[in-house]
Amino acid sequence: MQINYPKPDHQKVLIYEIEQMQEDVRKLRLDVENGLVKRDAGVARIASMQKELRGTIAQVDEFVSSKDRKGLLLAGADRAIRELASVFKDDPIEGPLQEAAMAVWAKIQFDD
């Protein structure tokens, strides 16, 4: 499935957009300094572009922190499942416990 339909890398796209926005702001500043754009219009446009840039940076931060949070959650769940399996090893409850653990693992893994 990954070969036919590769998953888009949204973080990479956002970082590319940030770089492009920074370049656009730099070019607009040069145009204002060189008198190609009126100062008041240029300053207003730069402020608007910087606000958009900060929003995109916030999106990247949110994306990264949610991935980090999910990774920590999955690591904790994995540790808990392993501990339960070792505690109930060779116990009649081991089979149902493994099935329940895998169901919980799947739910955690696929929840957003």
WOCORDA-V975754 format. One record per pair of residues at least 24 apart in sequence whose C-alpha atoms are under 6 Angstrom apart, sorted by the first residue. I is the first residue (numbers start at 0). J is the second residue. D is the distance in whole Angstrom. If there is no record, write none. Layout:
i:I j:J d:D
i:I j:J d:D
//
This chain:
none
//
